[in-house]
């Protein structure tokens, strides 16, 4: 069972410069909430309460203004600063003490997930005892992504980063589930030509040991990588359309915590005071009326 999760919120955000010169990308708004709320909500929906957020050096105080320690949403949040981006597997090296002897989930701070059966899928994924699991999503332009080919039993048989020839149209999303071997595997990785540790190399270690499985986000679900300006605004428009049509909020942390029975109405009232007079607070008021 996976009870610990890491959100990787470092990176330079160069694709979104000059917006990201002063503010970390994950603190910019996706419609009415900071981007960081969305990956955090995914871990909370998976009933993961112990969370490490890895941030850039010097940006810790910005995060602590919006998410101090997780007490307000019934989770335990710790922070770790990353001096410079060294690739996704660096999260497990930086988080070694946090992970300890446990299994762990990793989600990228700029990834957005949405879907009707998503919670069920997440709760199934955290049951992982051995090996690793990746989450795949069908895409139109597989040559832009790391892709995986799977067999009928959802075992991964091939992985390729941005393939020039068609291999599969299933992109590897930024949500991963690993057993405790991930720390040692990450430590043994050698930097690529980009001078970074590559997530593809890490999951390939599991594939070689026939310990890598996959799950698919179905047609009713959505995965968006909001790493560029264009994708950022597409994600914002998507959230706006869903919320305004259906009347509920995506990634309302207090609502998830309340549904999980991690907090009471008292914490929700405190949150309303904290956020002040805004649309988000009005939504919270409806939850406890």
N, C-alpha and C positions, 0 to 999 in steps of 0.2 A: 504493500500500500504506500502511495506517495503522499507525504504530509508536508513536504517542503517545496517551495517554488522560488525561482529567481526571475526577476524582470531585468533585462539588460537594456539600460537607458542611457548608455554612454554614446560614443560616436560623435563625429564633428558636425553632422548635419549639413555638410557642404552643399548638397543638392538643393537645399532650401535657403542658402545664403542670399541676401543679407539678413533675413528674418532671424536666423539662428546665431548671429554674431553676439547678441546680448542675452538671448533666452534659449534654454535647451529645447530642442524640438518637441520632446515629450510633454512640455508644459504649455505648448501652443494649443489653441482651442480646436477641437473637432466639434463643430456646432456649438453646444452650450457647456461643454466640459473639457478639462485639459485632456490631451491624448493619453496620458498615463492612466487615467481612470479606466480605460477600455481593457488593456491587458491585465490590470489589477482585478477587474471584475471577472475576467476569465478564470483566474486562479481561485477567486472566491466562490465562483459557481462550481468549481471542482472540489470545493470544501477544503481547500488548502489554507491553513491559518498562519503558517510560519513562512514569512516572505522576506527575501533579500532583494533590495533594489540597488543595482550598480549604476552609479552616476559619474559624470565627468568631474575631475578635480576642480574645486572652486564653485560647484553648483549645488552643493548640499543644502545650503540655507534656503535656496529657492524651493526645493522639494519639501523641506520641513515646514514651510509656511502653509502648504496645501495638504500634506499628509505627514503630520508630526511623528506618530509612532504606531498608528493603527488601532489604538485603544478605542477610538470613536466609532470604528467599524468592526470591532470584535476580533481583530487579527493582530499578530505581532510582526511589526515591520522593523527591519534593521537596514542600515545603509552601508555601502562600501564605495569608496572613491576609486576610480580608475584613472591612472596618470595619463595614459594614452591608449587609443583603440588598438587592441592586439588580436582581434578576431573573436568570433562567438565562443569558441571553446575556452577562452581565457576566463570566462564567467565561472567555470568550474574550478579553476586554479585559484582565482581570487576568493571564491566562495567555499574553499575546502573546509575551513573551520565551521562555517555555517552548516554545510552539508553533513559533516561528521560521518556517521556510519549509515546514513539514510539514503533512500532513493530520492530522486529530485526531478522536478519539471522545470523547463526553461521556456520563457516566452519573450519575444522581442518587443521592446517598448513602443515600436511604431506599427505593430500588426493589429489589425482589426478583424474580429470574428463575430459572425452573427448567424443564427439558424434556429429553427424550431426544435430540432432534436439535439442541439449543441450541449445542453446541460447533461443529458443522458449519456452522450458520447464522452464527455469529460469525466463523469463519474465512473465510467467503464475504463477509461484510460489510466486513471490513478490507481487502479487495482494491480498495475504492473508490479511483478515481483522480481523477474529476471529479464535481462536484455534491454532493448530500447524500442520505442514506438515513435513513428513520425506521423504527422497529419498532412494529408495530401488534398489538393483541390484542383479540379479540371480547369485548364486555362486555354485561351485562344492562341497565344504566342509562346509555346514552351521554350523556344530558343532564348528567351529573356530570363529564364529561371533555372534553378537546380531542379531536375526532374527525377522521378523514380518509376521504374517498371515493376509491376507486382504480378504474382501468380494468383490462382483462384483462391488460395488460402490466405491472401493478403501478406504473404512473405515477400520481402523486397529482393528482386533478382538482379537489378541493375540501377545504378545511380550515375547521373552525369550532370556536371555543372554547365549550364547554357549550351546544350548540344547543337552542333551545326546540322547534323543529320537527325531526322525524326527518330526519337526513341520511345517517347511517351508524352501524353499531354497532361500528365499529373504532376503539378508543381509541389515542391516541398515547402510547406508554410513555416512560419516562424514560431511553431509550438512543438516542443519535444518532451518526451518522457524517458528517463534513464534510470538504470539501476546504479548501485554505488561504484561500479567499475569505471564510471565516466571520469572520475577525478584522475585516476592513474592513466587512463587512455589519453586524456587531455594533456597531461604532463609529458607524455612521450611523443606528442606531435611535433613535427618540424614545420617552421614557417614556410609558406608558399612563396611564389615569385612576388606576390604583393606584400611580402614581409608580415603576413598575418597567419594565425592558426585558422584553418578552414573547417567549418562544421561538416562539410561533405567528407573530409578525411576522417573525422571523428565517427560519423555514423557508418562509414565504410568498415571501420574496425568491428562494429557489431554485425554488419552484413557478412563479413568473412567468417565470423563464428556462428553464422546462421541464427543470430539472436535479434534480428531486426524485423519488426512487423510494421504494418501501416494501417491507418484508418482513413476513410474518405469523408470529406464534407460533401454531403449530397446536393442535389440540384436546388433544394430549398434554402441552402445556406450560402453565406458569403464570406470570403476572405479578401481583405484589401490590405495592401502594403502601402502605408501613407508616407513613404520616404521621399517623394518628390512633391513639388508644389501642386502639380496637376492631380496626382493621386490623393493628396491631402484634401483638396477641395471636393473631389469626387466622394471621398469618405464622409466629409461634412454634409454634403447634399443628401447622401444616402440616409444618414442619421436623422437629419431634419425631416425628410420625407416620411420615414417610418414613424417618428415620434409625433409629428403633427397629424398624421392620418389616424394612428391607432390610440393616441392619448397616453401611452406609457413611455417611460424613459429607458433607453439602452444604457447599461453601465451605471445605474444609480447604486452606488456602493452601500448606502444606508438601507436601501430596499432589500438588497441581497442579504445583508447582514441580519436584517429583521426577519426575513423569510427563513434564514438558517438558524434563527433563535440565538444568535451570537450577541445581539444587543436588544435593549428594551425601548419602549416609546420615549423614555427619558433621554437616551442618547440621541434619538431623532430630534427631539426638542432642542437639545444642545447644538445639533448640527444646523438647525434653522437659524439659531442665534449667530452661529459662526459664519454662515454664508451670507446672512443679512437679507434684505428685501430684494429677492430676485425670483425668476421663474423656477429655478431649481428648488428653492425653499418652499414656494407655493405647492410644488409637486409633493415635497416631503410632508407638508401639512395635510394633504389629502390622504396620505398613508396612515396617519394616526387619528384622523377624525372619526 
